[in-house]
Amino acid sequence: MRTQEGPLGHPLRNIKALLLMGDGPSGVPDSVYSALALPTVGPLDPGFDEILDRLQGQLRNIFNVSDGVCAVLDGPAAVGMETCLVNLLEPGERLLVLDNGMGGERLRETAQRLGLAVDVLTVPWGDPVLSEQVAQRLARSDYHAVVMVHAESSTGVRSPVGAVGDLVSMHGALFIVDCETSLGGMDVDMARWRADALFASSHKCLSCPPGLAPVAFSMRALDRVGRRRTPIPGRYFDIALHLDYWQGAPRVCHLMPSVNLLYALHMALEGVLNEGLPNVFARHRAAHEQLVTGLAALGLRPLADVPWRLPMLHVVPAPEGVDAEDVRGRLRAEHGIEIGGGMGRLAGRVWRIGLMGHSARTTNVVALLEALGRLL
């Protein structure tokens, strides 16, 4: 079948490299791009079997899983979110959603669509969810599970997940955490948080192309799955089928994985772990401090208060009288730099500047500040 091509020939030739400093995807290292181009093999190929084993070890390390299992699902973090919710809760069971931004709103909407009895603890955008607020809510009601966002990308705020996890554990509920923005850029600790399920994505601080959702489940969570009274809705979200492949001996492939993307994720995680997690986190913090100092010189400051600011994602209100979307467009067109726009109630009012993974580098911060200074 013929396709109509533009004056430059094939449309792929029109794709230009950009400095990716938005809310995702982040920059991808050449080693990860090279892994994508390796020959595709079957999902049960002996050589690929070794890669899957290594991936699980890498994920256990980066999630800090001491008593549980890891897998990678095809799709964005939303696939990980639904997988956690549909496996760990049954229709009508009570879920408390801790909502302080767009991530929390999506968790609430997804849970309601799944037929769960959803209560919401709503916190103003720009504020963290504090453990005292959660303690008051848990003292009034019992829940099967509590779900929250670690790093809220719509506002640039982190919440104290460890303190919340202690409370949830005391009340006997399952604890589910969205780590999409934080994984690989700041400390994520399933064991210390007493979390039962974590989900993330490949395209933020892990610096892999979009399309994969790493997840981790505790053994307590898997025991809960095994004691369900109702079948899991749909087939794709059934974690048991995925674990037949990731943990099976021999492996059973129910669902075709994205083989080449898993090559890329393996190489991306290898890069993170070879650098060393403490060094990776320190690099993100250093780039963050450099950016905040440079923004202050331009009369700008992040929305989040200092104690709760994310090191990898900065939500910055545009100055009064400045068209935030016009500046974003000119940054891309004139300087080859992509930053993100506002979400939800902040749409058109803020910039979301990402220093995630491979993009969290001094040279990138300098390039962005110089370009932003010219435009402002």
C-alpha positions in Angstrom: 0.0 0.0 0.0 1.4 3.4 -0.9 1.5 6.2 1.6 1.7 9.9 0.7 5.1 11.4 1.7 6.0 15.0 2.3 8.6 17.0 0.5 11.3 15.7 2.8 10.5 12.1 1.8 9.6 9.5 4.4 7.9 11.0 7.5 10.4 9.4 9.8 13.1 11.7 8.4 11.2 14.6 9.9 11.8 13.4 13.5 14.5 15.6 15.1 16.4 15.1 18.3 15.3 17.4 21.1 16.7 18.1 24.6 13.9 16.4 26.6 13.4 18.3 29.8 9.7 17.9 30.3 7.5 15.5 32.4 8.5 12.6 30.2 9.9 11.0 28.2 13.4 11.8 29.4 16.6 11.6 27.3 17.7 8.1 26.3 21.4 7.0 26.3 22.9 5.7 23.2 23.5 2.3 24.8 19.7 2.0 25.3 19.0 2.9 21.7 21.5 0.3 20.6 19.8 -2.3 22.7 16.5 -1.6 20.9 18.1 -2.4 17.6 19.3 -5.9 18.6 17.7 -8.8 16.8 14.2 -9.8 18.0 13.9 -13.3 19.5 11.0 -15.3 20.8 9.8 -14.8 24.3 11.0 -18.3 25.4 14.4 -18.0 23.7 17.2 -19.3 26.1 19.2 -16.1 25.7 16.2 -14.0 26.5 15.5 -16.2 29.5 18.8 -14.9 31.1 17.8 -11.3 30.4 14.5 -11.8 32.2 16.3 -13.2 35.2 18.7 -10.2 35.2 15.8 -7.8 34.9 14.1 -9.2 37.9 17.3 -8.8 40.0 17.7 -5.2 38.8 14.1 -4.3 39.7 14.3 -6.0 43.1 17.3 -3.8 43.7 15.9 -0.5 42.5 12.4 -1.1 44.2 14.2 -2.6 47.3 12.0 -5.7 47.3 13.0 -8.0 50.2 9.9 -10.2 50.3 8.1 -10.2 47.0 8.2 -10.4 43.2 8.8 -8.1 40.3 7.5 -8.1 36.7 7.3 -5.7 33.7 4.0 -5.1 32.0 3.5 -3.8 28.4 2.1 -0.3 28.5 2.3 2.9 30.5 2.2 3.3 34.3 -1.7 3.3 34.0 -1.4 -0.4 33.2 0.6 -1.0 36.4 -2.0 1.0 38.3 -5.0 -1.0 37.0 -3.1 -4.3 37.5 -2.5 -3.4 41.2 -6.1 -2.3 41.8 -7.9 -5.2 40.0 -5.7 -7.9 41.6 -5.7 -6.6 45.2 -9.3 -5.4 45.5 -12.7 -6.9 44.6 -15.8 -5.0 43.5 -17.4 -3.2 46.5 -14.3 -3.3 48.7 -13.3 -0.1 50.3 -10.3 1.9 49.1 -8.9 5.1 50.4 -7.3 7.3 47.7 -4.9 10.0 48.9 -5.3 12.8 46.3 -3.0 15.8 46.1 -2.9 16.3 42.3 -3.7 14.9 38.9 -2.1 11.5 39.8 -4.5 11.1 42.7 -7.4 12.1 40.6 -6.6 9.4 38.1 -6.3 6.8 40.9 -9.7 7.9 42.1 -11.4 7.7 38.7 -9.8 4.4 37.9 -10.9 2.8 41.2 -14.5 4.1 40.7 -14.6 2.7 37.2 -13.6 -0.7 38.7 -16.6 -0.7 41.0 -14.7 -0.1 44.2 -16.1 1.7 47.2 -13.8 4.8 47.0 -13.2 7.3 49.8 -10.9 10.2 49.0 -8.6 12.3 51.3 -8.2 15.4 49.2 -5.2 17.7 49.8 -4.7 21.1 48.0 -2.6 20.9 44.8 0.9 21.9 45.8 0.8 20.4 49.2 2.0 16.9 50.3 -0.2 14.3 51.9 0.9 14.3 55.5 0.7 11.3 57.9 -1.3 13.2 60.4 -4.1 13.7 57.9 -4.0 10.0 57.0 -4.1 9.0 60.7 -7.3 11.0 61.2 -9.0 9.3 58.3 -7.9 5.8 59.2 -9.1 6.4 62.8 -12.7 6.9 61.4 -13.0 4.0 58.9 -11.6 0.6 57.9 -10.2 0.0 54.4 -9.1 -2.9 52.4 -6.3 -0.8 50.8 -4.8 2.7 50.7 -3.3 4.1 47.5 -1.1 7.2 47.0 1.3 8.9 44.7 4.9 9.2 45.9 6.0 12.0 43.5 3.1 14.1 42.1 4.2 15.2 38.7 1.3 17.7 38.3 2.6 19.9 41.2 6.3 18.8 41.7 5.5 17.6 45.3 6.7 14.5 47.1 4.8 13.0 50.0 6.2 11.2 53.1 5.3 7.7 51.9 7.3 5.9 54.7 5.3 7.6 57.5 2.0 6.8 55.7 3.0 3.2 55.1 3.6 2.7 58.8 0.1 3.9 59.6 -1.5 1.8 56.9 0.3 -1.3 58.1 -0.9 -0.7 61.7 -4.4 -0.7 60.4 -4.0 -3.9 58.5 -4.8 -2.5 55.0 -2.8 -3.1 51.8 -0.6 -0.2 50.7 -0.2 0.6 47.0 2.1 3.4 45.8 2.5 5.1 42.4 6.3 5.5 41.9 6.1 6.5 38.2 8.0 9.8 38.5 10.3 8.8 41.5 11.7 5.4 40.5 15.3 5.9 39.6 15.5 9.5 40.6 15.0 9.3 44.4 14.8 6.6 47.0 12.1 4.1 46.5 11.9 1.5 49.3 9.2 -1.1 49.2 10.5 -2.9 52.3 10.9 0.3 54.5 7.6 1.7 53.3 5.8 -1.6 54.2 4.2 -1.4 50.7 2.3 -4.2 49.1 2.4 -3.1 45.5 4.4 -0.5 43.6 4.1 0.5 39.9 6.2 2.8 37.7 7.0 3.5 34.1 10.1 3.1 31.9 10.3 6.6 30.4 11.0 8.9 33.3 14.0 8.5 35.6 14.9 5.1 34.1 15.6 6.8 30.7 14.1 4.0 28.6 11.6 4.7 25.8 7.9 4.7 26.8 6.0 1.5 26.8 6.8 -0.6 29.9 5.4 -0.6 33.4 7.6 -2.2 36.1 5.6 -3.5 39.1 6.4 -5.1 42.4 4.1 -7.2 44.7 4.7 -8.2 48.2 4.1 -11.8 49.3 1.2 -10.6 51.4 -0.3 -9.0 48.3 0.1 -12.3 46.3 -1.6 -14.2 49.2 -4.5 -11.7 48.9 -4.7 -12.4 45.2 -4.8 -16.2 45.9 -7.8 -15.8 48.3 -10.0 -13.8 46.0 -13.7 -14.7 45.9 -14.3 -13.3 42.4 -12.3 -13.7 39.2 -10.0 -10.9 38.1 -11.9 -8.8 35.4 -10.2 -9.2 32.1 -7.2 -11.4 31.3 -4.4 -8.9 30.7 -4.4 -7.5 34.2 -4.2 -11.0 35.9 -0.8 -10.8 37.7 -0.8 -14.6 38.0 -0.5 -15.0 34.3 2.4 -12.5 34.1 4.2 -14.3 37.0 3.8 -17.6 35.1 6.2 -16.0 32.6 8.4 -13.9 34.9 8.7 -16.5 37.8 7.7 -19.8 36.1 10.0 -22.8 35.9 9.6 -23.4 33.1 8.2 -20.1 31.9 4.7 -20.1 30.4 4.1 -17.3 27.9 0.4 -16.3 28.0 0.9 -12.8 26.6 3.5 -11.7 24.0 6.1 -9.3 25.7 7.8 -6.4 24.0 11.1 -8.2 23.6 13.1 -5.2 22.2 11.8 -2.8 24.8 12.8 -5.3 27.5 16.3 -5.3 26.0 16.3 -1.5 26.3 15.0 -1.5 29.9 17.7 -4.0 30.9 20.4 -1.8 29.5 18.8 1.3 31.1 18.7 -0.3 34.5 22.2 -1.6 34.1 23.3 2.0 33.5 21.5 3.2 36.7 22.9 0.4 38.9 26.4 0.7 37.5 26.5 4.4 38.4 25.2 3.4 41.8 21.8 4.5 43.2 23.4 7.0 45.8 25.3 8.6 43.0 22.2 8.8 40.7 20.2 10.4 43.5 23.0 12.9 44.2 23.2 13.8 40.5 19.5 14.5 40.5 19.7 16.7 43.6 22.7 18.6 42.2 20.9 19.4 39.0 17.8 20.4 41.0 19.7 22.8 43.1 21.4 24.3 40.1 18.0 24.7 38.3 16.3 26.3 41.3 19.2 28.8 41.8 19.0 29.7 38.1 15.3 30.1 38.1 15.5 32.4 41.1 17.9 34.7 39.1 15.1 34.9 36.5 12.5 35.8 39.2 10.9 32.3 39.1 10.4 29.7 41.9 8.8 26.2 41.9 5.2 25.8 43.1 6.2 23.3 45.9 7.6 24.4 49.2 11.3 23.6 49.8 10.9 20.5 52.1 8.6 18.8 49.6 10.1 19.7 46.2 10.9 16.9 43.9 14.5 16.8 42.6 13.4 15.5 39.1 10.2 17.4 38.3 9.7 21.2 38.8 6.3 22.9 38.4 7.1 26.6 37.8 4.4 29.2 37.5 4.9 31.5 34.5 5.3 35.3 35.3 2.1 37.4 35.1 1.6 38.5 31.6 3.7 35.7 30.0 2.0 33.2 27.8 3.3 29.9 29.2 2.4 27.9 26.1 4.0 30.4 23.7 7.2 30.1 25.7 7.0 26.3 25.5 6.5 26.4 21.8 9.4 28.9 21.2 11.7 26.8 23.4 11.1 23.8 21.1 11.1 25.7 17.8 14.0 28.0 18.5 16.2 26.1 20.9 15.3 22.4 20.5 14.3 22.1 24.1 11.0 20.4 25.2 9.5 21.2 28.6 6.0 20.2 29.8 2.9 22.3 30.3 0.4 22.4 33.2 -2.1 19.7 33.9 -5.7 20.0 35.0 -6.4 23.2 36.9 -2.8 24.4 36.2 -3.1 24.0 32.4 -1.7 27.1 30.6 -0.3 28.6 33.9 2.8 26.7 34.6 5.8 24.9 33.1 6.8 21.4 34.1 10.6 21.1 33.9 12.0 17.7 34.2 15.5 16.7 35.3 14.9 13.0 35.0 17.4 10.2 34.5 19.8 10.9 31.6 18.5 14.5 31.3 19.6 15.4 34.9 22.9 17.0 33.8 24.6 20.3 34.4 25.0 21.1 30.7 21.2 20.6 30.2 20.4 22.9 33.0 22.7 25.6 31.6 21.2 25.3 28.1 17.6 25.5 29.5 18.3 28.5 31.7 20.1 30.4 28.9 17.2 29.8 26.5 14.5 30.7 29.0 16.4 33.8 30.0 16.4 35.0 26.4 12.7 34.3 25.9 11.7 36.1 29.1 
